[in-house]
């Protein structure tokens, strides 16, 4: 699934939300210097935001299609799984991962992060949580229950997904603690808001981690059509959501 997002990199870059300015500012200001490595940089969304904040960003990306798109936007990218990436002796002031750290091996990844961060360097991994209005969230969850009754995504998490990200944060924190190389672990949150049209929401659904398994099950078109109908019933809608992060300092 992790390598499915590059099927339409331009759509991915257009449809995926940008990260809250406060989150980007906190990462840039807390690093001891400007050199940042972006793990799983994708099309370079977070990297470009950090560049605008004055950082110099190197992306590491497993998917050549995503990397190629990121390069067209001015992001330097090396293609490799992070766990086996060769930093060639380079170290960095910050390591970030936006919406990707859950794809990284929970033992190898933190050890690699410790190896490429300078003392005092900043570790910051983060996810944005798509939280539709409660009534629409219940409608979306109901669609999944009807179309995929035996799938885990049919659970109440589909209606209120914030709790699911706690698992990512817990696992990341456990991995860092096991290395003994990090201190000052914290879990800041950052509110964000965006208004979506029907087509914008369907585009982000097409680029989500659910799209490939839904397509493989022959259910994606049905989900998209049912979701479109649910949104048409309410029109444009606003997500008042949260970005969650795990941050730490390299000893």
Phi, psi and omega in degrees: 000324183299334182260014181268346189289339182279002181303325174218082186296325180295318177298316179304312183295324181286322189273330186285139180295154169278161182274152181303140179302324181295323178294311180299318180296321180295320179295312183296320185281338183270346178283145181284353179198182189270353187278119185234137169251130184252110185276121184067054190290346179060230180274003175093023183299303179294323181301316180293322177296320179290324175300318179296335178272005175102006181271159172249116194246133170248124177269146170238122189219135183282336188256115181301327181294317178293317180299317181299319178295315181302321180297326179293343180261005177096016179257129174281130185224139170247135185267117179183150163299140181301321185299331181247007180295140179261107180284354175055043177082357181282145173232164191225158178277338179208148171237128178236161170208115179258112178065023185227344189296337179290347175273350185271141179304129188290345176258310183293321184300308179298322178296321178293320178300316179299323183290329186261354177266137174288158172305131185086354180294157187255130173258127181213110175243144189206158180222142168265145182251122179273105183244093178293163175308150190305316183293321180287324176300318177295323178295317178299315179298321178296323177298313180296321179297322182284319185278324182228070188297336183260007184270145175300333181286356176273001183284175177301342177303327180297332179273327182219087194276354187304319182299329181297329182285342175300327178298317178298316181295318179300313183294320179295318180295319178297319179296317178295315181300324183294335180284334186069010187257359186233152177223174176058041178294136181212159181233073179289156175235152185224117178289148174209159184216143177206140175266133182243140163274171177303310185294324178296320179292320178296323178296317179292328176295322178296336181258005183279167176296342179281340190298314183294309179298326176294317178296318179298329179274001182071024186247352188298314182298323179294315178299315180298316181294317180292322178294318177302317180296321179296320180288321178302331181290339182240343182082203177302150178218157183247131172267119168258096194241187184224140166256134182246148185217156166239123180236152181201167181241134176289127180298000000 
